[in-house]
């Protein structure tokens, strides 16, 4: 189980973001976002992680949860 995947799913659902929305906001491909959310991909580079965190820049709690989840993986 990936803590980051669960945290990212929770935050995207909370904001009603679709995978396409997240992909567009991060500049990452929709297929990459899909693999992250499904748990098929564990290769989250620091650059991609930073791009995801920027989407949640207005919500420091969400950022903190994503960072903590990433550290727990």
N, CA and C atoms as a LAMMPS dump frame, in Angstrom:
ITEM: TIMESTEP
0
ITEM: NUMBER OF ATOMS
219
ITEM: BOX BOUNDS ff ff ff
-5.0000000000000000e+02 5.0000000000000000e+02
-5.0000000000000000e+02 5.0000000000000000e+02
-5.0000000000000000e+02 5.0000000000000000e+02
ITEM: ATOMS id mol type element x y z
1 1 1 N 0.846 -1.185 0
2 1 2 C 0 0 0
3 1 3 C 0.891 1.247 0
4 2 1 N 0.528 2.188 -0.813
5 2 2 C 1.248 3.448 -0.874
6 2 3 C 0.482 4.517 -0.097
7 3 1 N 1.112 5.045 0.923
8 3 2 C 0.482 6.117 1.7
9 3 3 C 0.264 7.341 0.828
10 4 1 N 1.239 7.619 -0.048
11 4 2 C 1.118 8.782 -0.918
12 4 3 C -0.082 8.63 -1.854
13 5 1 N -0.261 7.45 -2.426
14 5 2 C -1.39 7.218 -3.327
15 5 3 C -2.704 7.487 -2.611
16 6 1 N -2.835 6.993 -1.399
17 6 2 C -4.066 7.183 -0.624
18 6 3 C -4.282 8.666 -0.319
19 7 1 N -3.223 9.35 0.088
20 7 2 C -3.334 10.78 0.405
21 7 3 C -3.684 11.588 -0.84
22 8 1 N -3.059 11.261 -1.975
23 8 2 C -3.341 11.977 -3.211
24 8 3 C -4.778 11.727 -3.66
25 9 1 N -5.244 10.502 -3.547
26 9 2 C -6.642 10.204 -3.89
27 9 3 C -7.591 11.008 -3.005
28 10 1 N -7.302 11.042 -1.724
29 10 2 C -8.162 11.765 -0.775
30 10 3 C -8.226 13.251 -1.124
31 11 1 N -7.073 13.836 -1.416
32 11 2 C -7.042 15.274 -1.713
33 11 3 C -7.685 15.6 -3.058
34 12 1 N -7.513 14.757 -4.05
35 12 2 C -8.152 15.022 -5.346
36 12 3 C -9.665 14.857 -5.238
37 13 1 N -10.119 13.872 -4.479
38 13 2 C -11.559 13.684 -4.282
39 13 3 C -12.153 14.85 -3.504
40 14 1 N -11.428 15.318 -2.511
41 14 2 C -11.908 16.431 -1.692
42 14 3 C -12.126 17.689 -2.545
43 15 1 N -11.275 17.864 -3.535
44 15 2 C -11.376 19.027 -4.424
45 15 3 C -12.156 18.736 -5.701
46 16 1 N -12.633 17.501 -5.803
47 16 2 C -13.379 17.063 -6.995
48 16 3 C -12.545 17.252 -8.269
49 17 1 N -11.26 16.928 -8.167
50 17 2 C -10.364 16.992 -9.325
51 17 3 C -10.394 15.662 -10.059
52 18 1 N -10.509 15.722 -11.357
53 18 2 C -10.398 14.532 -12.193
54 18 3 C -8.924 14.316 -12.524
55 19 1 N -8.58 13.132 -12.995
56 19 2 C -7.192 12.848 -13.367
57 19 3 C -6.704 13.825 -14.42
58 20 1 N -7.559 14.155 -15.366
59 20 2 C -7.185 15.108 -16.415
60 20 3 C -6.893 16.489 -15.851
61 21 1 N -7.67 16.909 -14.851
62 21 2 C -7.438 18.201 -14.206
63 21 3 C -6.079 18.222 -13.517
64 22 1 N -5.786 17.136 -12.803
65 22 2 C -4.518 17.04 -12.095
66 22 3 C -3.355 17.002 -13.083
67 23 1 N -3.536 16.275 -14.162
68 23 2 C -2.487 16.2 -15.188
69 23 3 C -2.224 17.576 -15.782
70 24 1 N -3.277 18.283 -16.121
71 24 2 C -3.127 19.608 -16.715
72 24 3 C -2.459 20.578 -15.736
73 25 1 N -2.853 20.532 -14.486
74 25 2 C -2.3 21.444 -13.472
75 25 3 C -0.836 21.158 -13.161
76 26 1 N -0.446 19.896 -13.263
77 26 2 C 0.932 19.527 -12.924
78 26 3 C 1.865 19.522 -14.124
79 27 1 N 1.284 19.407 -15.32
80 27 2 C 2.108 19.262 -16.512
81 27 3 C 2.558 17.826 -16.736
82 28 1 N 2.024 16.912 -15.942
83 28 2 C 2.343 15.49 -16.083
84 28 3 C 1.282 14.834 -16.963
85 29 1 N 1.613 13.706 -17.556
86 29 2 C 0.648 13.042 -18.432
87 29 3 C -0.487 12.429 -17.619
88 30 1 N -1.634 12.329 -18.254
89 30 2 C -2.778 11.727 -17.594
90 30 3 C -2.502 10.26 -17.277
91 31 1 N -1.775 9.577 -18.153
92 31 2 C -1.473 8.166 -17.899
93 31 3 C -0.561 8.017 -16.681
94 32 1 N 0.366 8.95 -16.494
95 32 2 C 1.239 8.914 -15.317
96 32 3 C 0.414 9.131 -14.047
97 33 1 N -0.475 10.113 -14.082
98 33 2 C -1.349 10.376 -12.935
99 33 3 C -2.205 9.141 -12.643
100 34 1 N -2.719 8.518 -13.679
101 34 2 C -3.529 7.31 -13.518
102 34 3 C -2.724 6.205 -12.848
103 35 1 N -1.471 6.03 -13.266
104 35 2 C -0.626 4.999 -12.654
105 35 3 C -0.331 5.326 -11.198
106 36 1 N -0.108 6.597 -10.889
107 36 2 C 0.119 6.987 -9.481
108 36 3 C -1.092 6.662 -8.623
109 37 1 N -2.271 7.025 -9.113
110 37 2 C -3.49 6.836 -8.334
111 37 3 C -3.914 5.376 -8.236
112 38 1 N -3.508 4.572 -9.183
113 38 2 C -3.877 3.156 -9.135
114 38 3 C -2.85 2.316 -8.39
115 39 1 N -1.698 2.908 -8.108
116 39 2 C -0.654 2.181 -7.4
117 39 3 C 0.268 1.41 -8.317
118 40 1 N 0.112 1.582 -9.626
119 40 2 C 0.957 0.863 -10.581
120 40 3 C 2.354 1.465 -10.705
121 41 1 N 2.517 2.698 -10.271
122 41 2 C 3.81 3.368 -10.429
123 41 3 C 4.309 3.867 -9.08
124 42 1 N 5.494 3.436 -8.722
125 42 2 C 6.083 3.902 -7.462
126 42 3 C 7.208 4.886 -7.718
127 43 1 N 7.501 5.153 -8.983
128 43 2 C 8.629 6.025 -9.312
129 43 3 C 8.185 7.486 -9.378
130 44 1 N 8.183 8.125 -8.243
131 44 2 C 7.795 9.521 -8.139
132 44 3 C 9.063 10.336 -7.925
133 45 1 N 9.5 11 -8.978
134 45 2 C 10.729 11.796 -8.888
135 45 3 C 10.475 13.04 -8.04
136 46 1 N 11.537 13.642 -7.521
137 46 2 C 11.37 14.885 -6.766
138 46 3 C 10.706 15.98 -7.601
139 47 1 N 10.996 16.03 -8.893
140 47 2 C 10.401 17.042 -9.767
141 47 3 C 8.894 16.826 -9.903
142 48 1 N 8.489 15.581 -10.103
143 48 2 C 7.062 15.279 -10.23
144 48 3 C 6.331 15.482 -8.91
145 49 1 N 6.981 15.134 -7.822
146 49 2 C 6.4 15.357 -6.502
147 49 3 C 6.188 16.855 -6.27
148 50 1 N 7.18 17.654 -6.639
149 50 2 C 7.055 19.105 -6.509
150 50 3 C 5.924 19.664 -7.35
151 51 1 N 5.763 19.137 -8.565
152 51 2 C 4.679 19.595 -9.439
153 51 3 C 3.32 19.295 -8.811
154 52 1 N 3.203 18.138 -8.185
155 52 2 C 1.938 17.779 -7.527
156 52 3 C 1.692 18.682 -6.317
157 53 1 N 2.725 18.934 -5.544
158 53 2 C 2.564 19.799 -4.367
159 53 3 C 2.115 21.206 -4.752
160 54 1 N 2.582 21.709 -5.885
161 54 2 C 2.201 23.059 -6.325
162 54 3 C 0.705 23.182 -6.552
163 55 1 N 0.071 22.098 -6.962
164 55 2 C -1.38 22.116 -7.182
165 55 3 C -2.108 22.415 -5.87
166 56 1 N -1.525 21.976 -4.778
167 56 2 C -2.149 22.136 -3.467
168 56 3 C -1.506 23.272 -2.663
169 57 1 N -0.875 24.219 -3.343
170 57 2 C -0.136 25.304 -2.687
171 57 3 C -1.019 26.154 -1.778
172 58 1 N -2.275 26.301 -2.111
173 58 2 C -3.173 27.131 -1.304
174 58 3 C -3.637 26.43 -0.029
175 59 1 N -3.378 25.154 0.075
176 59 2 C -3.84 24.372 1.225
177 59 3 C -2.633 23.722 1.908
178 60 1 N -2.107 24.398 2.889
179 60 2 C -0.895 23.904 3.574
180 60 3 C -1.136 22.583 4.291
181 61 1 N -2.355 22.364 4.767
182 61 2 C -2.66 21.087 5.411
183 61 3 C -2.558 19.945 4.409
184 62 1 N -3.112 20.157 3.232
185 62 2 C -3.049 19.133 2.19
186 62 3 C -1.6 18.86 1.802
187 63 1 N -0.827 19.923 1.654
188 63 2 C 0.591 19.737 1.329
189 63 3 C 1.304 18.939 2.419
190 64 1 N 1.027 19.273 3.672
191 64 2 C 1.667 18.569 4.782
192 64 3 C 1.292 17.088 4.779
193 65 1 N 0.029 16.784 4.487
194 65 2 C -0.396 15.383 4.439
195 65 3 C 0.291 14.632 3.313
196 66 1 N 0.42 15.268 2.154
197 66 2 C 1.085 14.625 1.021
198 66 3 C 2.563 14.395 1.314
199 67 1 N 3.208 15.358 1.935
200 67 2 C 4.621 15.227 2.28
201 67 3 C 4.807 14.106 3.311
202 68 1 N 3.966 14.105 4.338
203 68 2 C 4.064 13.059 5.354
204 68 3 C 3.826 11.68 4.757
205 69 1 N 2.838 11.579 3.87
206 69 2 C 2.545 10.299 3.23
207 69 3 C 3.725 9.839 2.373
208 70 1 N 4.326 10.767 1.666
209 70 2 C 5.487 10.427 0.83
210 70 3 C 6.642 9.923 1.698
211 71 1 N 6.838 10.533 2.837
212 71 2 C 7.9 10.116 3.748
213 71 3 C 7.64 8.72 4.324
214 72 1 N 6.383 8.366 4.465
215 72 2 C 6.03 7.07 5.052
216 72 3 C 6.159 5.927 4.046
217 73 1 N 6.181 6.247 2.744
218 73 2 C 6.311 5.204 1.722
219 73 3 C 7.717 4.646 1.683
